[in-house]
Amino acid sequence: MQQPDIAALSAMIAEPARAKILLALMAGKALTATELALEGDITAQTASSHLAKLVAGKLLVVRKQGRHKYFQLADADIAGLLETLLNISAKSAHPGVKTGPDDAGLRQARICYDHLAGELSVALYDSLVSRGHIRIVEDTGQPQLVVTAQGQVFFAALGLDFELLTAKKRPLCKACLDWSERRFHLAGALGRWILDDLLNKGWATREPDSRVIRFNKAGLQRFFSRYQLALPENRLVKTNL
């Protein structure tokens, strides 16, 4: 049986321009080759070569719409791998210092591919676990999670269709180690639903050309109330009006 080629995958990510391209796609948006050339600080021709390799290596997928081609991360597993590499890289290079981005907005709430990350997301994860909506069934470094019967009732009351969500191939709920907090936040189909739900309700918006999720004052209060979050007031950055 052929063994997985870890070295080839590592080399694919390790090239600096390709690493910048991959990180630029962590917000979950599909970007064009021109946009990714700017992110990688390379020429369009060089970007085209790198993108072809990333698609061939199954790290990216390309979607065509009319004359345009858009590139995205292949799936949530690739995003999770990149988030893990950010954690390891920061820890290795700067042990004992503040981790994650310097931008306060990114630290508070940001997109991690298709779910919420940052301080608010870690507080959400802690609340769901402590209130018994999510249970850790195994913890050997990477918690394995299940939604409890109580959790199913709670989320169904919020409008979540569990049949629709569980019919998807991806895990219902998954723990993802947060780059800035170094604690876990919620990923998986449930993590995506929570992010989509708060955006659809107008509680927050995505900042253009950024991974920042910016809550408005009323939306932040409703988010805290719904999930009974506990986060010190001095940890909150300024919200949109």
C-alpha positions as CSV (number, residue, x, y, z in Angstrom):
1,M,0.0,0.0,0.0
2,Q,1.3,3.4,-0.9
3,Q,2.1,5.6,2.1
4,P,0.8,9.2,2.3
5,D,3.5,11.6,1.1
6,I,3.8,14.1,4.0
7,A,7.0,15.6,2.6
8,A,5.3,16.6,-0.7
9,L,2.4,18.2,1.1
10,S,4.7,20.0,3.4
11,A,6.8,21.3,0.5
12,M,3.6,22.5,-1.2
13,I,2.7,24.7,1.8
14,A,6.2,25.7,2.7
15,E,6.9,27.8,-0.4
16,P,6.4,31.5,0.9
17,A,4.2,32.7,-1.9
18,R,2.0,29.7,-1.8
19,A,1.8,30.0,2.0
20,K,0.5,33.6,1.6
21,I,-2.0,32.5,-1.0
22,L,-3.4,29.7,1.3
23,L,-3.6,32.1,4.3
24,A,-5.4,34.7,2.1
25,L,-8.1,32.0,1.5
26,M,-8.6,31.3,5.2
27,A,-11.6,33.7,5.2
28,G,-13.5,31.2,3.1
29,K,-13.9,33.6,0.1
30,A,-13.2,32.6,-3.4
31,L,-10.5,34.8,-5.0
32,T,-9.2,35.3,-8.5
33,A,-5.7,34.7,-9.6
34,T,-5.1,38.4,-9.9
35,E,-6.2,39.0,-6.3
36,L,-4.1,36.1,-5.1
37,A,-1.1,37.4,-7.0
38,L,-1.4,40.7,-4.9
39,E,-1.7,38.7,-1.7
40,G,1.4,36.7,-2.6
41,D,3.3,39.8,-3.7
42,I,4.1,38.0,-7.0
43,T,3.4,38.4,-10.7
44,A,0.3,37.1,-12.3
45,Q,2.3,34.5,-14.3
46,T,4.0,33.2,-11.1
47,A,0.7,33.1,-9.3
48,S,-0.8,31.1,-12.1
49,S,2.0,28.5,-11.7
50,H,1.6,28.3,-8.0
51,L,-2.2,28.0,-8.2
52,A,-1.9,25.1,-10.7
53,K,0.3,23.3,-8.3
54,L,-2.0,23.9,-5.4
55,V,-5.0,22.7,-7.4
56,A,-3.1,19.6,-8.5
57,G,-2.1,19.0,-4.9
58,K,-5.8,19.1,-3.9
59,L,-5.2,22.0,-1.5
60,L,-7.3,24.3,-3.6
61,V,-10.3,23.9,-5.9
62,V,-11.1,26.2,-8.9
63,R,-14.6,27.3,-9.8
64,K,-15.4,28.8,-13.1
65,Q,-18.1,31.5,-13.6
66,G,-18.3,33.0,-17.0
67,R,-14.8,34.1,-18.1
68,H,-13.5,34.1,-14.5
69,K,-11.9,31.5,-12.4
70,Y,-12.1,31.6,-8.6
71,F,-9.9,29.7,-6.2
72,Q,-10.9,28.4,-2.7
73,L,-9.5,26.1,-0.1
74,A,-10.4,22.5,-1.0
75,D,-12.3,21.9,2.3
76,A,-12.4,22.5,6.0
77,D,-9.6,20.0,6.7
78,I,-7.2,22.2,4.8
79,A,-8.3,25.2,6.8
80,G,-7.8,23.3,10.0
81,L,-4.3,22.3,8.9
82,L,-3.4,25.9,8.2
83,E,-4.8,27.0,11.6
84,T,-2.8,24.3,13.3
85,L,0.4,25.4,11.5
86,L,-0.3,29.0,12.6
87,N,-0.4,27.8,16.2
88,I,2.7,25.7,15.9
89,S,4.6,28.4,14.0
90,A,3.8,31.1,16.5
91,K,4.6,28.9,19.5
92,S,7.9,27.7,18.0
93,A,9.1,31.2,16.9
94,H,8.0,33.2,19.9
95,P,7.6,31.0,23.0
96,G,6.0,32.8,26.0
97,V,4.7,35.8,24.1
98,K,1.3,36.9,23.0
99,T,0.0,34.6,20.2
100,G,-2.2,35.4,17.3
101,P,-2.8,38.6,15.4
102,D,-2.0,42.1,16.8
103,D,-5.3,43.4,15.4
104,A,-7.8,43.6,18.3
105,G,-10.7,42.9,15.9
106,L,-9.1,39.8,14.6
107,R,-8.4,38.6,18.1
108,Q,-12.0,39.1,19.2
109,A,-13.9,37.6,16.3
110,R,-12.8,36.4,12.9
111,I,-13.6,33.8,10.3
112,C,-11.7,30.5,10.3
113,Y,-12.7,29.2,6.8
114,D,-16.5,28.9,7.5
115,H,-16.9,29.2,11.3
116,L,-16.2,31.7,14.0
117,A,-12.8,32.0,15.7
118,G,-11.3,34.3,18.3
119,E,-12.2,35.2,21.9
120,L,-15.9,35.2,21.3
121,S,-15.8,31.8,19.7
122,V,-13.8,30.3,22.5
123,A,-16.2,31.7,25.0
124,L,-19.1,30.2,23.0
125,Y,-17.4,26.8,23.0
126,D,-16.8,26.9,26.8
127,S,-20.5,27.9,27.3
128,L,-21.9,25.1,25.2
129,V,-19.8,22.6,27.0
130,S,-20.5,23.9,30.5
131,R,-24.2,24.1,29.9
132,G,-24.3,20.5,28.6
133,H,-25.3,21.3,25.0
134,I,-22.0,19.7,23.7
135,R,-20.2,16.9,25.4
136,I,-16.6,15.9,25.2
137,V,-16.6,12.1,24.7
138,E,-12.9,11.7,24.3
139,D,-10.0,14.0,25.0
140,T,-6.5,12.8,24.0
141,G,-5.2,16.2,23.0
142,Q,-8.0,16.8,20.4
143,P,-11.5,16.7,22.0
144,Q,-14.1,14.6,20.2
145,L,-17.5,16.2,20.5
146,V,-21.1,15.2,20.3
147,V,-24.3,17.3,20.5
148,T,-26.3,16.1,23.5
149,A,-30.1,15.5,23.5
150,Q,-30.4,18.7,25.5
151,G,-28.2,20.5,22.9
152,Q,-30.4,19.2,20.1
153,V,-33.5,20.6,21.8
154,F,-31.7,24.0,22.4
155,F,-30.6,24.4,18.8
156,A,-33.8,23.1,17.3
157,A,-35.6,25.9,19.3
158,L,-33.3,28.4,17.5
159,G,-34.3,27.1,14.1
160,L,-31.6,24.6,13.3
161,D,-32.7,21.6,11.2
162,F,-30.7,18.7,12.5
163,E,-31.8,16.3,9.8
164,L,-30.5,18.6,7.2
165,L,-27.2,19.3,9.0
166,T,-26.5,15.6,9.9
167,A,-27.1,14.6,6.2
168,K,-23.9,16.4,5.3
169,K,-20.6,14.5,5.1
170,R,-18.7,16.8,7.4
171,P,-18.7,16.3,11.2
172,L,-21.6,17.9,13.0
173,C,-19.3,19.5,15.6
174,K,-15.6,19.6,15.9
175,A,-13.0,21.2,18.2
176,C,-10.6,23.5,16.4
177,L,-7.5,25.0,18.3
178,D,-7.8,28.7,18.2
179,W,-4.7,30.5,16.9
180,S,-4.9,33.5,19.2
181,E,-6.5,32.0,22.3
182,R,-4.6,28.6,22.3
183,R,-7.9,27.1,23.4
184,F,-10.6,25.4,21.4
185,H,-13.4,26.9,19.5
186,L,-16.3,25.2,17.7
187,A,-16.0,24.1,14.0
188,G,-17.9,21.6,11.9
189,A,-21.4,21.9,10.4
190,L,-22.7,23.4,13.7
191,G,-20.0,25.9,13.9
192,R,-20.8,27.1,10.4
193,W,-24.5,27.2,11.2
194,I,-23.9,29.5,14.2
195,L,-21.8,31.9,12.1
196,D,-24.3,32.0,9.2
197,D,-27.2,32.5,11.7
198,L,-25.6,35.5,13.4
199,L,-24.7,37.1,10.1
200,N,-28.2,36.4,8.7
201,K,-29.7,38.0,11.7
202,G,-27.6,41.2,11.2
203,W,-25.9,40.9,14.6
204,A,-22.5,41.2,12.9
205,T,-20.9,41.7,9.5
206,R,-17.8,40.6,7.7
207,E,-15.3,43.4,7.3
208,P,-14.4,43.8,3.6
209,D,-11.0,42.3,2.6
210,S,-10.5,41.0,6.1
211,R,-11.2,37.9,8.3
212,V,-12.7,40.2,11.0
213,I,-16.3,39.6,12.1
214,R,-17.5,43.0,13.5
215,F,-20.5,42.8,15.9
216,N,-22.9,45.8,16.3
217,K,-23.8,46.7,19.9
218,A,-27.3,45.2,19.9
219,G,-26.0,42.1,18.1
220,L,-23.3,41.5,20.6
221,Q,-25.8,41.7,23.4
222,R,-28.1,39.2,21.7
223,F,-25.2,36.9,21.0
224,F,-24.1,37.0,24.7
225,S,-27.7,36.5,25.9
226,R,-28.5,33.6,23.6
227,Y,-25.4,31.6,24.4
228,Q,-24.9,32.9,28.0
229,L,-21.3,33.9,27.3
230,A,-18.9,35.0,30.0
231,L,-16.2,37.4,28.8
232,P,-14.8,40.3,30.9
233,E,-15.9,43.7,29.6
234,N,-12.3,44.9,29.3
235,R,-11.7,42.1,26.7
236,L,-14.3,43.5,24.3
237,V,-13.2,45.8,21.5
238,K,-15.3,48.6,20.1
239,T,-18.3,47.4,18.2
240,N,-20.1,48.9,15.1
241,L,-22.9,51.3,15.9
